[in-house]
Each structure stands twice: as structure tokens, then as C-alpha cells.
Amino acid sequence: MRRLCALLLLLLVLLGTCQAEEASGTRLIALNLGKADCLLLLFEDQAYLIDGGWERTYGRLCEALRQYGVSRLNGVFLTHCDRDHYGGLLQLAAGDIPVDAWYASSIYHDIPSGGHPLITAAALRGEEVRWLSAGDTLALSEAAVLTVLGPLTKNIENENNNSLVFSVETQDGTLLFTGDMKLEEEAGLLSAGLIPAADVLKVPFHGDNTASSERFVQTVMPQIALICTSTQEEPDTPAGSVLKRYGLIGAQVYVTQDSTCGIEITLKNGIASVSDIVWQLPDYSAIIRAAIDLKDDMLTLRNSSASDISLSGWAVYSSRGSECIFLPVGAVLPANGVYKIGTRATSQQADLSLDMKRMWHKSKFDQALIYDEYGSVVATTGNGMPE
């Protein structure tokens, strides 16, 4: 009798484990970070990050890792050297989330003046980048294989066409990742017969009409076509012609800007489903105001609430200079008070003095965007110059 009970108990445990594994499926998390790519691929007990979005939206990536219980990344992939793909990776490397491996394309051309961003990120950990070439494969698990498809050749005219393109085949189905690949790289991969059919496609180049050719779309034939973009930041995306092209093959198209915090795609037994990501986060937008004193190069944040607000992890971004400043740990915006940020050009006393000549442009339109620790914009203000 005891042996029978033990066998029944073991059977129930195994059944519960199998059901839990079956229920989870393969998940792709696409964060709403404006016109930027930041994708989290989750399956079994694995977690992979594909691009890191903007530096200034790193707080949203941190929150995603927390929300999904990711305490370790099995790998980080950078598709190419554009800031809206690598910005958050530098912040990630400076943090404390362990990363098992850093991956990038062995082919690249137009890198930032500071050098290849993933080399810089990995070096902060005393680690090195693993360079990937077309034809390489990575066994992500016993049931998942990543295959590198491109780039095949170096493009010296547009770094987007050096995008790392790869497929991931799991027991639940196939996902295809394309970075910012444009028509030229598409054509090369199609001619070589390397573009596979896929259940889930990360649409190339933010849904711009210089990608997603008719041949490409009809070759991939995805159930779900995911576009990471913001029309406000990039007015030409998503292009109406691209949306129509995917619609004609029956693909469901989802755009990150239409989501709350992001989009979660679950692929299970070959069937893909989608849900909006909604997190209950503090909303500071009603109580925080910002103002630029252009003459004195001073940014003032004002708190209209009766409680102090921690500014740890907050970021200040200049649209003209593309400069991002993270406020120091321990910084506080007092209740019904102000926090002032100045530079070497500032004559007033500031709570934070930046060691830079100026932050805000004196004669051309510039805008300050204030991001909280969750990567949400809580305040904006202009420098008084016409757009």
C-alpha cells in the first residue's frame, strides 16, 4: 500500500511538473521604449536579452527583469551598433545581473566613436564578446537551437544592413529576429535561401518601408508580426504599405507603441497568442514639473506633493545633444520642493553640478525629458527656442 501511495504521489508530481512546463511555452517580451528594440526571450529556465533599447529607458528593462523573475541572463545579443539597440546594454553591464555570454555579429562597420558598444559593455565585467557569423549555431537548451543567418557580407553604406539576423527553433515553434535589416540585406539572405518560415517575426527596421519586401513577407509567413517603434519619434513607422503587406498574408500585427508597458507573445505547440503587459507602477506625471533656465543652463524639477521622492535611477535626457544623465543614488526631490541640476555654466547653487560645459542648447530647440526609475517619462520641458 505504501509503495502504491508513493508511486501515485510521484506520478502526481511528475504530472504537475509536465503541466507547468507545458503551460509556460516560449515567451517573447517586447518592451514599449519608443523607437527602440528591447526583447526578452524566455523558455524553460532560460532567459536571453536581444538588444537593450535606449540608455534613458534602462529602468523599464530593469523592471521587466524584476517582473519576470529574471536574476540571470543566459545570453545578451546585440543586433547592430545603433544607439536605440545598445544604449541600455551599457547600463546593464554596470549593474549586478549576471550575464553568461555577450553575442554580436562578427561583421560591423559604422560603430560609435567610443568603440564597439558590446566590447565596452563586456569589458566592464572583465569579459569578452563572442562573435557570430552566418552558419553558426548555438544550442540554447536540449530543445532549442539558434541559427545565425546573416549578415553575409559587410555593408559600408548603412550599418542597419549589418544587422545580426537569426532564428530560434524551440519545441513550441520558430522565432525570427532581424534587427534593423533593410531591403539590401533581405535580398541577399533571400537569394541564398536562408530566410525560414517563422511563427513569430520581429519585423525588420521598425516597420519602415525600406524593409519587409513582398518576397520576404511571403517567405516568412508569420502568425505574429511584431513591430518595435514610435510614430512620434519616427513618423514614417510603421509604414502603411508594410502593415498592409503583413495583413494580406493573414499575419496579426502588433506595434509596441500601442501597448501599455510592452507586448508579451506566447508560443505554445505552434500557436502564438498575444497579451498587453500592464504593470502597476507609480505615476509621477501629475506631481512633477520641469523647467529650463536657458541663460543659467539650469534644469529645475519641482515636486507638488507632500512626500519626498527618491530620484535614484532617474534619468535626464537632452533631445538636441542626445545626452543622458542618470541622477545619483540617494538624490531626493523634497516634498513641495525643488531639485536643481546645473553645469559649469551655471552660476546658481545646484543640488547636482554636472562636469560639462553646457547641457541645453542656447540657440536651437532642445527638450528635456525626465525618466523615472521605471523608464517612464514623467515630465518634459523645452528650452524656449522654436522647433
Phi, psi and omega in degrees: 000318179297320180296321178296316179297319180296319179295319178297318179297316178298319179299319180294319179296313180296319179296317179296320179296315179298318180295321180296317180293320181294323184291328187289316182064196175257129183242138175240120181256120178247114185278144177276097183237026185082213179276076182204153178255131174204106188237138178242118181257122184235130173199150185050237177249024184257149177219122180234139178254130179243104185069159188235009179068194179288154173300318186289343180257017183302330180301326179291322176296316177302317181294323178297316178299321179291315183298324182264009175065032180271110179255356179206139177255124179288339177188152176234128181246132171251121184283325177190174192267054171253143189297330180285001176245327185255346188309312183288342182290329178293321176291321178300315181295330179281350181269200187242013176283119179298141177233123183286325183202147178247127186238140175207165179290140176287347179253121175204162183222297188269083182263157179300160183299333180280000180104177182298123188296330181283329173298317179298315181297310182298324181296332177297336178260001186070029184241172182236160180275141172262117186272133184249142178232158179306133181100343177293148174230148176233126174277101182286331175198184179295336185242013182221130181231133175258131179239125179277125183259324182198174013280158179268326181222159179281134175253119184264002180260329183209116182299336178302327181278007169254016183298139172289120181244128182208155175249153175235116178259121179240174177292346180266340183150190185244138176239142181237127182245133192233000183055228178248032178309135177251185186303325183294313179290322175307310184299319180296317181288323177294317180297327180277358179069030186260349181277121182265165167290149182213147177285321181233129180239129167274106186301134182292150170051046171059022180079018178289156183280003173265021175212179180059060175295162180301319180296318179298312182299316182286341176280317182286317179049056184284152168288316182240129174247113185259126178244126178257106180194174173221120179298327179297319181278325181227088188303335182278001182236147347286141182290139180301322180295325179289317178300319180295319183299316178289325179297324182294335179265004177086012178286143172274124183256130178233135182242131186301327182296341180273358182263169178282292177250340182165187182237133176249121178252126177248125179248118185218123179053038177082001180247129181257138176227159188228143174219152177281137178270120180233115177250144176277096183246152176300143178245107182266356190297334181278345186241354180251132174233151181229149178212141178254127169265098188295319182299319183260005179051051183238134172251127179245127173258133183238134181252117181265005181265170182267013180233145173296150178235124176289133179257009179298127180086357177284156181228145175243128185237136175259120183291326181286312183271354184053035179261138180235124180242124175268131181287147188290152174301132181096351178293140183225134172263107188292156177304131181051032182230192184230160173228123187249135181240120182235181179227191178294342179274356185271130180266335180284164174285134181238152175288329177225122178251117182274138181275071179211155185298307177210156175255323189247136184294139186276335187232347179242156183303132176220149181226138174263129174244128182254121180251135177276185185290351178259007179079016179263141175285122182251342179199149174222154175200148179263171180266006178092354178272147180292148179287000000 
